């Protein structure tokens, strides 16, 4: 009997064998301990890794700089001319006639190239400022550029990236140099389409629930958007060497002047102006910031740098006083009461108890804050402020009392005797 024949295994195709070769994971060969622990080998590995990192960083930087340069030679890839942008948003097509800067453009809010243009524009403006310093020589200017360029570029690249990843509804701003208006470049980051409730909440730090204004929401939102864009365009015309709040005040004032010159209804502008003015006050007092303290300027016919500094100081001082008073009177409020409401009742107590009676700046700040709170309370139908809250249990009189520190301890202690000297060690002679 013949032995049974075994079936030959099926021969694999060449493509399958090639695929298996590339799928096979090669195990790294073990490194002998003598080599692994050799200091020279370790230094060589670190040096190689450092070179690899620097090479990648350099290549990335060159690529980023090339993208930035490209966006500057082709600004249409990241921005739109101001007039065209405003017309596409449903506004007048010739608003640029109200501004001096000849080249004003608006960034595409969601454009991935925007951070690269922003970073490059920041470097460009920095270089222009360095070159404009007549007291520095060529070597000093070159050194300043070498130091500031990577800092400015990567900080603005990071900021632009964060604007794309975590955008804020009203994160509008303008970036402009200080060149003559005929040569000046202005780039504006526009806000998102204005939502009135979000605007009140984010800009004025007021709960938008139940708030209703006199004019339709759509009209208010359209006017607020135009106000923001006119405000930012005005920044492009301004000088860069004055107090920030002074430029902010001027931008607020001019935006409303343009809106009035364009024939908007006075009643509509009055309501929008009130929203902006009181929102500025609420933001300054509740937040404590001073750069956008413009509500005082919007209530007077003129503004000077001295007025701007006084407004800043008064509203920031009120913010600090109310914060301290809220701590000192914590038992006077329900635990679930918001900080904003506590500040309103505390400000009312300050006024009633006459604390700012001899301080005109503080009087103005308190009155502006209470007026702003009253405006939003009326718009909400009286739901924000409880008129029956008893402010008499709030004590702010301590602000005018003599401060009583911990008892002084100035008496010097009596001199204590010195410890006895240690006896000298005996010498041993071997």
PyMOL commands that set and color helices and strands:
alter all, ss='L'
color gray80, all
select helices_A, chain A and resi 14-23+33-36+39-73+75-77+82-88+95-98+114-131+138-165+196-204+217-237+244-261+266-287+297-299+305-328+330-332+339-352+360-379+391-393+397-400
alter helices_A, ss='H'
color red, helices_A
select strands_A, chain A and resi 79-81+103-107+173-176+185-189
alter strands_A, ss='S'
color yellow, strands_A
deselect
rebuild
show_as cartoon
